[in-house]
């Protein structure tokens, strides 16, 4: 189904009921498609959503050795 933006604004509640029945809705502005709406399967969140990040959750898991920035023996000829 294709509908104008103005019409979509007036009938949003009814359009959401239509989407729940499996329809797809294309919203147009000035005759050009600008959005496509589809219902979420079973009303569940989108599968590609990422979990919230927790700052500091890896604290203590990474250690840097004291000679981290020391030149490697294999590259001695490049450091002279």
N, C-alpha and C positions, 0 to 999 in steps of 0.2 A: 504494500500500500504506500502511496506517495501523498504527502500532505504539505501545505505551505506552513511556514513558521508561524504566521499569524493564527492560522487554524489550529495548529498544535498547541499554542498558548491558551486558546479558548477551551480546548477539549482534553487537556492533559490527563485527567483522571480516567476518562473513558478510553483514551489511547493506551494507557497502562493496562487496563483490563484486556484490551485487544492483544497486546503483547504477551500477556500471560497465557493466552490460548495458542501461542506458537507463531503468531504473525510477525512479520518484519516491517518496520516503518522507516521510510526515507523522508526526511524533512528538507524542504527546498526553501531557498531565499531567492527572490527574483527569478524563479523558474529553474534555478540551478541547485543540484543536490549539495547539501552542506553537512548532513549527519545521517547516520543509519543507526536505528535503535533495534535491539533484540532483547528478549527476556533472558534473565539468568536461569540456567537450568536448575530446576527444583528450588529456586530462590536462594541458591548458595552464592557466596562471594566468588569472584572470578578466580580461576585456577592459577593464574599467573601472578597473583598478589604475593608480595614478599612479606615475610614476618618482620616485626619491628626489630631494629638493631638495639642491642644493649651496650652502651659505651662502657669500656673497661672490662668486658667479659673475658678477654684473653690475657688479662694482666697476670704476669708471672709464668706464662707459657712459653715465652720467647726469651732466650738469653744470648747476649752478644759477647764473644770472647774478648779478652783484653787486647789481643793482637789482631783484631778484626781488620784494621786499616793498614797493617804492615805489608810491605811489598812481598809478593810471592817469589820463591826462588826461580821458578820457570820464566819469570819476566825480568830477571836481573839485568840482561843486556839492554833492556828498554829504559831502565831507571838511571843509568849512568850519565 
